[in-house]
């Protein structure tokens, strides 16, 4: 088995939109399953606000990466 000791390890950039959206949907799924949120009129604004926040963080991260 050959080892790649000489090659530097490549790091992946964090995809903030995907990460935060995934966390949002996991949390919302848990809240729905535990019946903490039962009203769709509450769920929809929470989801839209969370996705908007994730998008904003992705834009900010992209701006800082390009500098």
C-alpha positions, 0 to 999 in steps of 0.5 A: 500500500502506497502512502501519499505523504509528500502530497499536501492535504487539500481542504474543501471549502465549507458550503454554508448555504447547504450546511445551514439549510440542512441544519434548519430542515433537521431542526424543523423536522424534529419540531414537527415530529415532537409536535412542538410546531403544529401550525403551518402558518408558523412553520412557513415564516420560520422556514423562509427566514431560516433559508434567507439567513442561510443565503445571507451567510453564504453571500458574506462567506463568498465576499470574504473568500474573494478578498 
